[in-house]
Amino acid sequence: MSNQHKNPTISFRISDAERKQIEARILVSGMKKQDYFVRSCIYNRICVVGKKETIYPLVQTVNALYLQLLEMQKAFTSTNATPDTLPSSETIHELQTKYTNMLTAIIDLLDGAKYLWEGDCHEQQS
């Protein structure tokens, strides 16, 4: 069994009141817990307040992705590029997935900030 590959687990701590609220929502949804959590994490609107602690990690991540993209560009535009020196399709696909996920998260974050400015997100404004 030790050689069996398992997907990563995500866990977090919540209060008893939060657990009861979440379980009630899961019950009403009619979904399995796992499906509910995944859909909640991916599709629910996120309301954030833009501050240095929130924005700086995003800037760092986007910069790292940008540097990877520059390296890939150099590999493709190099005068001595050969199939062996070019990034593999797997590497390109991984970078594409990282970009898609990060850009989606940034768009959601900015949409949440817009949502905040429209006055629809009161509990985060303190």
N, CA, C and O atoms as CSV, one atom per row, in Angstrom:
chain,resi,resn,atom,element,x,y,z
A,1,MET,N,N,0.800,-1.203,0.000
A,1,MET,CA,C,0.000,0.000,0.000
A,1,MET,C,C,0.843,1.269,0.000
A,1,MET,O,O,0.369,2.310,-0.455
A,2,SER,N,N,2.078,1.216,0.496
A,2,SER,CA,C,2.890,2.426,0.587
A,2,SER,C,C,3.256,2.975,-0.786
A,2,SER,O,O,3.558,4.163,-0.902
A,3,ASN,N,N,3.238,2.152,-1.825
A,3,ASN,CA,C,3.542,2.615,-3.169
A,3,ASN,C,C,2.322,3.186,-3.887
A,3,ASN,O,O,2.437,3.689,-5.005
A,4,GLN,N,N,1.166,3.110,-3.256
A,4,GLN,CA,C,-0.066,3.596,-3.867
A,4,GLN,C,C,-0.044,5.117,-3.928
A,4,GLN,O,O,0.263,5.782,-2.938
A,5,HIS,N,N,-0.368,5.661,-5.089
A,5,HIS,CA,C,-0.378,7.114,-5.283
A,5,HIS,C,C,-1.725,7.690,-4.842
A,5,HIS,O,O,-2.771,7.225,-5.294
A,6,LYS,N,N,-1.708,8.674,-3.984
A,6,LYS,CA,C,-2.947,9.307,-3.531
A,6,LYS,C,C,-2.911,10.784,-3.874
A,6,LYS,O,O,-1.845,11.396,-3.942
A,7,ASN,N,N,-4.095,11.348,-4.088
A,7,ASN,CA,C,-4.191,12.780,-4.328
A,7,ASN,C,C,-3.949,13.532,-3.028
A,7,ASN,O,O,-4.235,13.013,-1.949
A,8,PRO,N,N,-3.423,14.755,-3.120
A,8,PRO,CA,C,-3.176,15.535,-1.899
A,8,PRO,C,C,-4.469,15.830,-1.145
A,8,PRO,O,O,-5.546,15.905,-1.737
A,9,THR,N,N,-4.346,15.995,0.154
A,9,THR,CA,C,-5.482,16.316,1.007
A,9,THR,C,C,-5.368,17.763,1.453
A,9,THR,O,O,-4.275,18.250,1.744
A,10,ILE,N,N,-6.496,18.443,1.504
A,10,ILE,CA,C,-6.554,19.808,2.016
A,10,ILE,C,C,-7.365,19.764,3.297
A,10,ILE,O,O,-8.459,19.201,3.326
A,11,SER,N,N,-6.827,20.360,4.363
A,11,SER,CA,C,-7.577,20.380,5.622
A,11,SER,C,C,-7.410,21.744,6.280
A,11,SER,O,O,-6.454,22.468,6.005
A,12,PHE,N,N,-8.343,22.077,7.144
A,12,PHE,CA,C,-8.296,23.342,7.862
A,12,PHE,C,C,-9.128,23.215,9.120
A,12,PHE,O,O,-9.976,22.330,9.237
A,13,ARG,N,N,-8.877,24.107,10.053
A,13,ARG,CA,C,-9.606,24.088,11.322
A,13,ARG,C,C,-10.717,25.141,11.293
A,13,ARG,O,O,-10.543,26.240,10.767
A,14,ILE,N,N,-11.856,24.772,11.872
A,14,ILE,CA,C,-12.994,25.687,11.952
A,14,ILE,C,C,-13.626,25.563,13.334
A,14,ILE,O,O,-13.406,24.594,14.060
A,15,SER,N,N,-14.408,26.564,13.668
A,15,SER,CA,C,-15.105,26.512,14.951
A,15,SER,C,C,-16.298,25.566,14.835
A,15,SER,O,O,-16.690,25.176,13.735
A,16,ASP,N,N,-16.862,25.209,15.966
A,16,ASP,CA,C,-18.030,24.323,15.972
A,16,ASP,C,C,-19.208,24.983,15.247
A,16,ASP,O,O,-19.946,24.325,14.514
A,17,ALA,N,N,-19.370,26.287,15.463
A,17,ALA,CA,C,-20.465,27.008,14.803
A,17,ALA,C,C,-20.271,27.016,13.283
A,17,ALA,O,O,-21.229,26.822,12.535
A,18,GLU,N,N,-19.038,27.239,12.828
A,18,GLU,CA,C,-18.761,27.224,11.389
A,18,GLU,C,C,-19.015,25.836,10.804
A,18,GLU,O,O,-19.568,25.711,9.711
A,19,ARG,N,N,-18.611,24.796,11.534
A,19,ARG,CA,C,-18.834,23.429,11.072
A,19,ARG,C,C,-20.320,23.157,10.894
A,19,ARG,O,O,-20.732,22.563,9.898
A,20,LYS,N,N,-21.129,23.594,11.867
A,20,LYS,CA,C,-22.572,23.378,11.777
A,20,LYS,C,C,-23.172,24.123,10.585
A,20,LYS,O,O,-24.045,23.599,9.894
A,21,GLN,N,N,-22.699,25.350,10.350
A,21,GLN,CA,C,-23.189,26.115,9.199
A,21,GLN,C,C,-22.824,25.422,7.886
A,21,GLN,O,O,-23.648,25.317,6.978
A,22,ILE,N,N,-21.591,24.955,7.801
A,22,ILE,CA,C,-21.136,24.283,6.584
A,22,ILE,C,C,-21.920,22.998,6.368
A,22,ILE,O,O,-22.366,22.723,5.255
A,23,GLU,N,N,-22.090,22.212,7.422
A,23,GLU,CA,C,-22.819,20.948,7.285
A,23,GLU,C,C,-24.273,21.188,6.872
A,23,GLU,O,O,-24.842,20.407,6.109
A,24,ALA,N,N,-24.870,22.269,7.376
A,24,ALA,CA,C,-26.242,22.596,6.967
A,24,ALA,C,C,-26.289,22.930,5.478
A,24,ALA,O,O,-27.204,22.508,4.770
A,25,ARG,N,N,-25.310,23.679,5.011
A,25,ARG,CA,C,-25.262,24.039,3.593
A,25,ARG,C,C,-25.049,22.806,2.721
A,25,ARG,O,O,-25.642,22.685,1.649
A,26,ILE,N,N,-24.205,21.899,3.185
A,26,ILE,CA,C,-23.959,20.668,2.433
A,26,ILE,C,C,-25.237,19.841,2.351
A,26,ILE,O,O,-25.581,19.317,1.291
A,27,LEU,N,N,-25.933,19.730,3.470
A,27,LEU,CA,C,-27.179,18.970,3.510
A,27,LEU,C,C,-28.203,19.560,2.539
A,27,LEU,O,O,-28.845,18.827,1.786
A,28,VAL,N,N,-28.351,20.867,2.561
A,28,VAL,CA,C,-29.317,21.535,1.682
A,28,VAL,C,C,-28.928,21.372,0.213
A,28,VAL,O,O,-29.796,21.268,-0.654
A,29,SER,N,N,-27.616,21.351,-0.065
A,29,SER,CA,C,-27.161,21.246,-1.456
A,29,SER,C,C,-27.429,19.871,-2.049
A,29,SER,O,O,-27.582,19.731,-3.262
A,30,GLY,N,N,-27.487,18.834,-1.173
A,30,GLY,CA,C,-27.670,17.473,-1.667
A,30,GLY,C,C,-26.417,16.881,-2.289
A,30,GLY,O,O,-26.467,15.836,-2.936
A,31,MET,N,N,-25.304,17.550,-2.091
A,31,MET,CA,C,-24.046,17.095,-2.678
A,31,MET,C,C,-23.225,16.314,-1.659
A,31,MET,O,O,-23.473,16.390,-0.455
A,32,LYS,N,N,-22.242,15.561,-2.159
A,32,LYS,CA,C,-21.264,14.947,-1.276
A,32,LYS,C,C,-20.396,16.064,-0.710
A,32,LYS,O,O,-20.218,17.104,-1.344
A,33,LYS,N,N,-19.851,15.841,0.500
A,33,LYS,CA,C,-18.999,16.854,1.124
A,33,LYS,C,C,-17.856,17.268,0.206
A,33,LYS,O,O,-17.600,18.456,0.007
A,34,GLN,N,N,-17.181,16.280,-0.344
A,34,GLN,CA,C,-16.026,16.575,-1.198
A,34,GLN,C,C,-16.430,17.467,-2.365
A,34,GLN,O,O,-15.759,18.459,-2.651
A,35,ASP,N,N,-17.525,17.119,-3.040
A,35,ASP,CA,C,-17.982,17.908,-4.181
A,35,ASP,C,C,-18.360,19.319,-3.755
A,35,ASP,O,O,-18.057,20.289,-4.450
A,36,TYR,N,N,-19.026,19.427,-2.606
A,36,TYR,CA,C,-19.422,20.738,-2.099
A,36,TYR,C,C,-18.202,21.616,-1.838
A,36,TYR,O,O,-18.173,22.779,-2.243
A,37,PHE,N,N,-17.188,21.058,-1.159
A,37,PHE,CA,C,-15.987,21.837,-0.844
A,37,PHE,C,C,-15.245,22.256,-2.109
A,37,PHE,O,O,-14.807,23.400,-2.228
A,38,VAL,N,N,-15.109,21.338,-3.040
A,38,VAL,CA,C,-14.397,21.670,-4.276
A,38,VAL,C,C,-15.122,22.782,-5.021
A,38,VAL,O,O,-14.505,23.766,-5.429
A,39,ARG,N,N,-16.417,22.627,-5.196
A,39,ARG,CA,C,-17.180,23.656,-5.919
A,39,ARG,C,C,-17.192,24.982,-5.170
A,39,ARG,O,O,-17.125,26.044,-5.789
A,40,SER,N,N,-17.276,24.929,-3.847
A,40,SER,CA,C,-17.250,26.163,-3.064
A,40,SER,C,C,-15.924,26.892,-3.235
A,40,SER,O,O,-15.892,28.111,-3.409
A,41,CYS,N,N,-14.843,26.145,-3.186
A,41,CYS,CA,C,-13.519,26.765,-3.310
A,41,CYS,C,C,-13.280,27.334,-4.702
A,41,CYS,O,O,-12.636,28.373,-4.845
A,42,ILE,N,N,-13.788,26.671,-5.714
A,42,ILE,CA,C,-13.505,27.102,-7.083
A,42,ILE,C,C,-14.502,28.154,-7.583
A,42,ILE,O,O,-14.100,29.109,-8.247
A,43,TYR,N,N,-15.783,27.995,-7.278
A,43,TYR,CA,C,-16.794,28.810,-7.940
A,43,TYR,C,C,-17.426,29.909,-7.092
A,43,TYR,O,O,-18.090,30.787,-7.643
A,44,ASN,N,N,-17.247,29.895,-5.779
A,44,ASN,CA,C,-17.872,30.939,-4.973
A,44,ASN,C,C,-17.157,32.262,-5.121
A,44,ASN,O,O,-15.948,32.309,-5.348
A,45,ARG,N,N,-17.908,33.329,-4.994
A,45,ARG,CA,C,-17.353,34.673,-5.064
A,45,ARG,C,C,-16.502,34.920,-3.829
A,45,ARG,O,O,-16.897,34.595,-2.710
A,46,ILE,N,N,-15.345,35.490,-4.046
A,46,ILE,CA,C,-14.429,35.780,-2.954
A,46,ILE,C,C,-14.370,37.292,-2.790
A,46,ILE,O,O,-14.186,38.027,-3.760
A,47,CYS,N,N,-14.526,37.735,-1.579
A,47,CYS,CA,C,-14.482,39.162,-1.305
A,47,CYS,C,C,-13.208,39.455,-0.526
A,47,CYS,O,O,-13.011,38.933,0.571
A,48,VAL,N,N,-12.349,40.288,-1.091
A,48,VAL,CA,C,-11.082,40.588,-0.446
A,48,VAL,C,C,-10.883,42.095,-0.348
A,48,VAL,O,O,-11.487,42.875,-1.084
A,49,VAL,N,N,-10.033,42.468,0.565
A,49,VAL,CA,C,-9.631,43.864,0.678
A,49,VAL,C,C,-8.185,43.919,0.211
A,49,VAL,O,O,-7.319,43.245,0.768
A,50,GLY,N,N,-7.928,44.726,-0.818
A,50,GLY,CA,C,-6.573,44.814,-1.342
A,50,GLY,C,C,-5.654,45.517,-0.357
A,50,GLY,O,O,-5.832,46.697,-0.055
A,51,LYS,N,N,-4.692,44.795,0.127
A,51,LYS,CA,C,-3.676,45.386,0.991
A,51,LYS,C,C,-2.352,44.745,0.635
A,51,LYS,O,O,-2.318,43.724,-0.051
A,52,LYS,N,N,-1.278,45.325,1.088
A,52,LYS,CA,C,0.056,44.865,0.710
A,52,LYS,C,C,0.251,43.375,0.971
A,52,LYS,O,O,0.829,42.673,0.141
A,53,GLU,N,N,-0.223,42.888,2.111
A,53,GLU,CA,C,-0.048,41.480,2.462
A,53,GLU,C,C,-0.790,40.554,1.500
A,53,GLU,O,O,-0.392,39.403,1.317
A,54,THR,N,N,-1.861,41.045,0.888
A,54,THR,CA,C,-2.641,40.251,-0.055
A,54,THR,C,C,-2.053,40.329,-1.462
A,54,THR,O,O,-1.958,39.321,-2.162
A,55,ILE,N,N,-1.665,41.523,-1.863
A,55,ILE,CA,C,-1.233,41.763,-3.233
A,55,ILE,C,C,0.207,41.316,-3.492
A,55,ILE,O,O,0.499,40.789,-4.565
A,56,TYR,N,N,1.107,41.517,-2.536
A,56,TYR,CA,C,2.527,41.221,-2.762
A,56,TYR,C,C,2.797,39.768,-3.175
A,56,TYR,O,O,3.559,39.549,-4.117
A,57,PRO,N,N,2.202,38.765,-2.509
A,57,PRO,CA,C,2.427,37.380,-2.966
A,57,PRO,C,C,1.936,37.143,-4.397
A,57,PRO,O,O,2.533,36.360,-5.136
A,58,LEU,N,N,0.856,37.815,-4.784
A,58,LEU,CA,C,0.363,37.677,-6.158
A,58,LEU,C,C,1.370,38.251,-7.143
A,58,LEU,O,O,1.638,37.655,-8.186
A,59,VAL,N,N,1.924,39.406,-6.809
A,59,VAL,CA,C,2.918,40.038,-7.675
A,59,VAL,C,C,4.137,39.127,-7.815
A,59,VAL,O,O,4.670,38.972,-8.914
A,60,GLN,N,N,4.575,38.530,-6.719
A,60,GLN,CA,C,5.720,37.618,-6.769
A,60,GLN,C,C,5.435,36.410,-7.658
A,60,GLN,O,O,6.282,36.005,-8.455
A,61,THR,N,N,4.254,35.843,-7.521
A,61,THR,CA,C,3.894,34.667,-8.313
A,61,THR,C,C,3.797,35.011,-9.791
A,61,THR,O,O,4.297,34.270,-10.637
A,62,VAL,N,N,3.159,36.125,-10.102
A,62,VAL,CA,C,3.042,36.544,-11.502
A,62,VAL,C,C,4.429,36.825,-12.073
A,62,VAL,O,O,4.704,36.482,-13.223
A,63,ASN,N,N,5.302,37.444,-11.285
A,63,ASN,CA,C,6.665,37.715,-11.746
A,63,ASN,C,C,7.415,36.410,-12.029
A,63,ASN,O,O,8.118,36.310,-13.034
A,64,ALA,N,N,7.273,35.414,-11.157
A,64,ALA,CA,C,7.925,34.121,-11.373
A,64,ALA,C,C,7.416,33.465,-12.661
A,64,ALA,O,O,8.203,32.901,-13.421
A,65,LEU,N,N,6.115,33.537,-12.905
A,65,LEU,CA,C,5.553,32.981,-14.141
A,65,LEU,C,C,6.083,33.738,-15.358
A,65,LEU,O,O,6.380,33.142,-16.393
A,66,TYR,N,N,6.197,35.045,-15.219
A,66,TYR,CA,C,6.724,35.882,-16.301
A,66,TYR,C,C,8.169,35.483,-16.636
A,66,TYR,O,O,8.531,35.372,-17.807
A,67,LEU,N,N,8.977,35.273,-15.613
A,67,LEU,CA,C,10.371,34.869,-15.839
A,67,LEU,C,C,10.450,33.509,-16.526
A,67,LEU,O,O,11.304,33.299,-17.388
A,68,GLN,N,N,9.564,32.583,-16.150
A,68,GLN,CA,C,9.523,31.280,-16.822
A,68,GLN,C,C,9.167,31.453,-18.298
A,68,GLN,O,O,9.742,30.803,-19.170
A,69,LEU,N,N,8.221,32.330,-18.554
A,69,LEU,CA,C,7.803,32.582,-19.934
A,69,LEU,C,C,8.941,33.210,-20.733
A,69,LEU,O,O,9.130,32.870,-21.901
A,70,LEU,N,N,9.699,34.116,-20.128
A,70,LEU,CA,C,10.853,34.713,-20.811
A,70,LEU,C,C,11.901,33.659,-21.158
A,70,LEU,O,O,12.469,33.676,-22.250
A,71,GLU,N,N,12.153,32.745,-20.226
A,71,GLU,CA,C,13.106,31.667,-20.480
A,71,GLU,C,C,12.645,30.811,-21.652
A,71,GLU,O,O,13.452,30.400,-22.486
A,72,MET,N,N,11.349,30.546,-21.710
A,72,MET,CA,C,10.804,29.751,-22.797
A,72,MET,C,C,10.942,30.491,-24.124
A,72,MET,O,O,11.264,29.894,-25.151
A,73,GLN,N,N,10.694,31.797,-24.086
A,73,GLN,CA,C,10.837,32.602,-25.298
A,73,GLN,C,C,12.278,32.555,-25.798
A,73,GLN,O,O,12.520,32.405,-26.995
A,74,LYS,N,N,13.231,32.684,-24.880
A,74,LYS,CA,C,14.648,32.629,-25.262
A,74,LYS,C,C,14.979,31.290,-25.913
A,74,LYS,O,O,15.717,31.235,-26.897
A,75,ALA,N,N,14.435,30.223,-25.361
A,75,ALA,CA,C,14.698,28.891,-25.917
A,75,ALA,C,C,14.166,28.779,-27.345
A,75,ALA,O,O,14.827,28.199,-28.206
A,76,PHE,N,N,12.988,29.325,-27.601
A,76,PHE,CA,C,12.384,29.222,-28.923
A,76,PHE,C,C,13.017,30.169,-29.935
A,76,PHE,O,O,13.055,29.855,-31.125
A,77,THR,N,N,13.511,31.312,-29.493
A,77,THR,CA,C,14.067,32.292,-30.427
A,77,THR,C,C,15.581,32.190,-30.554
A,77,THR,O,O,16.185,32.931,-31.329
A,78,SER,N,N,16.191,31.300,-29.818
A,78,SER,CA,C,17.639,31.116,-29.886
A,78,SER,C,C,18.046,30.642,-31.275
A,78,SER,O,O,17.353,29.839,-31.901
A,79,THR,N,N,19.188,31.154,-31.748
A,79,THR,CA,C,19.659,30.773,-33.078
A,79,THR,C,C,20.121,29.323,-33.130
A,79,THR,O,O,20.120,28.710,-34.198
A,80,ASN,N,N,20.515,28.775,-31.993
A,80,ASN,CA,C,20.956,27.378,-31.978
A,80,ASN,C,C,19.946,26.464,-31.288
A,80,ASN,O,O,20.322,25.492,-30.632
A,81,ALA,N,N,18.657,26.785,-31.442
A,81,ALA,CA,C,17.603,25.962,-30.841
A,81,ALA,C,C,17.468,24.648,-31.604
A,81,ALA,O,O,17.426,24.623,-32.834
A,82,THR,N,N,17.402,23.573,-30.851
A,82,THR,CA,C,17.170,22.244,-31.437
A,82,THR,C,C,16.016,21.611,-30.654
A,82,THR,O,O,15.681,22.072,-29.562
A,83,PRO,N,N,15.418,20.575,-31.198
A,83,PRO,CA,C,14.323,19.917,-30.454
A,83,PRO,C,C,14.742,19.490,-29.049
A,83,PRO,O,O,13.913,19.442,-28.140
A,84,ASP,N,N,16.026,19.181,-28.869
A,84,ASP,CA,C,16.503,18.765,-27.548
A,84,ASP,C,C,16.606,19.930,-26.566
A,84,ASP,O,O,16.507,19.724,-25.357
A,85,THR,N,N,16.803,21.151,-27.068
A,85,THR,CA,C,16.964,22.301,-26.174
A,85,THR,C,C,15.643,23.036,-25.921
A,85,THR,O,O,15.559,23.887,-25.036
A,86,LEU,N,N,14.628,22.703,-26.696
A,86,LEU,CA,C,13.331,23.370,-26.523
A,86,LEU,C,C,12.575,22.751,-25.354
A,86,LEU,O,O,12.767,21.575,-25.046
A,87,PRO,N,N,11.706,23.541,-24.692
A,87,PRO,CA,C,10.886,23.000,-23.597
A,87,PRO,C,C,9.968,21.893,-24.127
A,87,PRO,O,O,9.471,21.961,-25.252
A,88,SER,N,N,9.763,20.897,-23.308
A,88,SER,CA,C,8.879,19.798,-23.701
A,88,SER,C,C,7.431,20.262,-23.709
A,88,SER,O,O,7.092,21.282,-23.109
A,89,SER,N,N,6.587,19.511,-24.388
A,89,SER,CA,C,5.162,19.866,-24.405
A,89,SER,C,C,4.576,19.774,-23.003
A,89,SER,O,O,3.646,20.507,-22.667
A,90,GLU,N,N,5.118,18.870,-22.181
A,90,GLU,CA,C,4.658,18.760,-20.795
A,90,GLU,C,C,5.010,20.026,-20.007
A,90,GLU,O,O,4.190,20.519,-19.232
A,91,THR,N,N,6.216,20.548,-20.199
A,91,THR,CA,C,6.635,21.784,-19.530
A,91,THR,C,C,5.757,22.950,-19.964
A,91,THR,O,O,5.344,23.766,-19.140
A,92,ILE,N,N,5.476,23.024,-21.259
A,92,ILE,CA,C,4.625,24.096,-21.779
A,92,ILE,C,C,3.215,23.967,-21.207
A,92,ILE,O,O,2.608,24.963,-20.813
A,93,HIS,N,N,2.702,22.759,-21.164
A,93,HIS,CA,C,1.356,22.533,-20.618
A,93,HIS,C,C,1.288,22.911,-19.133
A,93,HIS,O,O,0.315,23.519,-18.688
A,94,GLU,N,N,2.332,22.546,-18.366
A,94,GLU,CA,C,2.370,22.909,-16.941
A,94,GLU,C,C,2.360,24.416,-16.760
A,94,GLU,O,O,1.645,24.930,-15.899
A,95,LEU,N,N,3.148,25.138,-17.564
A,95,LEU,CA,C,3.176,26.593,-17.468
A,95,LEU,C,C,1.826,27.183,-17.865
A,95,LEU,O,O,1.347,28.131,-17.243
A,96,GLN,N,N,1.219,26.617,-18.904
A,96,GLN,CA,C,-0.104,27.079,-19.323
A,96,GLN,C,C,-1.123,26.895,-18.197
A,96,GLN,O,O,-1.939,27.782,-17.947
A,97,THR,N,N,-1.077,25.756,-17.527
A,97,THR,CA,C,-1.989,25.496,-16.417
A,97,THR,C,C,-1.745,26.475,-15.268
A,97,THR,O,O,-2.695,27.001,-14.689
A,98,LYS,N,N,-0.474,26.720,-14.937
A,98,LYS,CA,C,-0.151,27.686,-13.878
A,98,LYS,C,C,-0.680,29.065,-14.221
A,98,LYS,O,O,-1.284,29.731,-13.380
A,99,TYR,N,N,-0.449,29.505,-15.477
A,99,TYR,CA,C,-0.939,30.818,-15.908
A,99,TYR,C,C,-2.465,30.885,-15.837
A,99,TYR,O,O,-3.026,31.853,-15.322
A,100,THR,N,N,-3.124,29.863,-16.351
A,100,THR,CA,C,-4.591,29.852,-16.349
A,100,THR,C,C,-5.125,29.934,-14.926
A,100,THR,O,O,-6.031,30.720,-14.648
A,101,ASN,N,N,-4.569,29.127,-14.022
A,101,ASN,CA,C,-5.027,29.135,-12.633
A,101,ASN,C,C,-4.765,30.478,-11.962
A,101,ASN,O,O,-5.634,31.007,-11.269
A,102,MET,N,N,-3.571,31.030,-12.164
A,102,MET,CA,C,-3.225,32.294,-11.526
A,102,MET,C,C,-4.068,33.436,-12.082
A,102,MET,O,O,-4.574,34.257,-11.317
A,103,LEU,N,N,-4.226,33.501,-13.403
A,103,LEU,CA,C,-5.023,34.573,-13.984
A,103,LEU,C,C,-6.487,34.471,-13.572
A,103,LEU,O,O,-7.138,35.488,-13.331
A,104,THR,N,N,-7.002,33.258,-13.493
A,104,THR,CA,C,-8.377,33.071,-13.025
A,104,THR,C,C,-8.516,33.554,-11.587
A,104,THR,O,O,-9.488,34.229,-11.248
A,105,ALA,N,N,-7.549,33.212,-10.743
A,105,ALA,CA,C,-7.583,33.648,-9.341
A,105,ALA,C,C,-7.494,35.169,-9.238
A,105,ALA,O,O,-8.199,35.777,-8.432
A,106,ILE,N,N,-6.635,35.786,-10.047
A,106,ILE,CA,C,-6.499,37.254,-10.019
A,106,ILE,C,C,-7.788,37.919,-10.494
A,106,ILE,O,O,-8.240,38.900,-9.903
A,107,ILE,N,N,-8.375,37.386,-11.556
A,107,ILE,CA,C,-9.640,37.946,-12.049
A,107,ILE,C,C,-10.720,37.816,-10.983
A,107,ILE,O,O,-11.486,38.753,-10.760
A,108,ASP,N,N,-10.787,36.661,-10.324
A,108,ASP,CA,C,-11.763,36.475,-9.248
A,108,ASP,C,C,-11.495,37.446,-8.101
A,108,ASP,O,O,-12.427,38.012,-7.529
A,109,LEU,N,N,-10.219,37.637,-7.768
A,109,LEU,CA,C,-9.862,38.570,-6.699
A,109,LEU,C,C,-10.282,39.984,-7.061
A,109,LEU,O,O,-10.858,40.692,-6.235
A,110,LEU,N,N,-9.998,40.402,-8.291
A,110,LEU,CA,C,-10.380,41.743,-8.725
A,110,LEU,C,C,-11.895,41.886,-8.796
A,110,LEU,O,O,-12.440,42.941,-8.473
A,111,ASP,N,N,-12.573,40.822,-9.221
A,111,ASP,CA,C,-14.033,40.849,-9.246
A,111,ASP,C,C,-14.575,40.972,-7.826
A,111,ASP,O,O,-15.562,41.669,-7.593
A,112,GLY,N,N,-13.921,40.286,-6.867
A,112,GLY,CA,C,-14.314,40.406,-5.464
A,112,GLY,C,C,-14.081,41.809,-4.942
A,112,GLY,O,O,-14.872,42.319,-4.147
A,113,ALA,N,N,-12.994,42.442,-5.387
A,113,ALA,CA,C,-12.726,43.822,-4.974
A,113,ALA,C,C,-13.789,44.750,-5.553
A,113,ALA,O,O,-14.238,45.683,-4.887
A,114,LYS,N,N,-14.187,44.487,-6.799
A,114,LYS,CA,C,-15.258,45.288,-7.410
A,114,LYS,C,C,-16.550,45.103,-6.626
A,114,LYS,O,O,-17.297,46.049,-6.375
A,115,TYR,N,N,-16.786,43.850,-6.248
A,115,TYR,CA,C,-17.958,43.499,-5.460
A,115,TYR,C,C,-17.943,44.267,-4.137
A,115,TYR,O,O,-18.978,44.742,-3.669
A,116,LEU,N,N,-16.755,44.378,-3.547
A,116,LEU,CA,C,-16.595,45.116,-2.300
A,116,LEU,C,C,-16.916,46.589,-2.513
A,116,LEU,O,O,-17.630,47.195,-1.714
A,117,TRP,N,N,-16.389,47.163,-3.587
A,117,TRP,CA,C,-16.606,48.585,-3.843
A,117,TRP,C,C,-18.070,48.887,-4.153
A,117,TRP,O,O,-18.534,50.002,-3.916
A,118,GLU,N,N,-18.793,47.916,-4.675
A,118,GLU,CA,C,-20.211,48.125,-4.953
A,118,GLU,C,C,-21.045,48.065,-3.677
A,118,GLU,O,O,-22.249,48.323,-3.696
A,119,GLY,N,N,-20.381,47.715,-2.553
A,119,GLY,CA,C,-21.077,47.710,-1.272
A,119,GLY,C,C,-21.784,46.413,-0.943
A,119,GLY,O,O,-22.577,46.368,-0.002
A,120,ASP,N,N,-21.517,45.357,-1.696
A,120,ASP,CA,C,-22.202,44.089,-1.462
A,120,ASP,C,C,-21.477,43.172,-0.489
A,120,ASP,O,O,-21.997,42.110,-0.148
A,121,CYS,N,N,-20.295,43.555,-0.039
A,121,CYS,CA,C,-19.527,42.694,0.836
A,121,CYS,C,C,-19.214,43.469,2.114
A,121,CYS,O,O,-18.167,44.109,2.216
A,122,HIS,N,N,-20.096,43.411,3.059
A,122,HIS,CA,C,-19.988,44.250,4.250
A,122,HIS,C,C,-19.068,43.697,5.316
A,122,HIS,O,O,-18.410,44.472,6.011
A,123,GLU,N,N,-18.998,42.385,5.472
A,123,GLU,CA,C,-18.249,41.839,6.592
A,123,GLU,C,C,-16.747,41.976,6.407
A,123,GLU,O,O,-16.015,41.867,7.392
A,124,GLN,N,N,-16.251,42.209,5.206
A,124,GLN,CA,C,-14.822,42.348,4.984
A,124,GLN,C,C,-14.361,43.805,5.072
A,124,GLN,O,O,-13.160,44.062,5.000
A,125,GLN,N,N,-15.271,44.757,5.224
A,125,GLN,CA,C,-14.914,46.165,5.161
A,125,GLN,C,C,-14.410,46.754,6.464
A,125,GLN,O,O,-14.080,47.939,6.490
A,126,SER,N,N,-14.334,46.003,7.531
A,126,SER,CA,C,-13.945,46.582,8.814
A,126,SER,C,C,-12.533,47.088,8.841
A,126,SER,O,O,-12.080,47.600,9.865
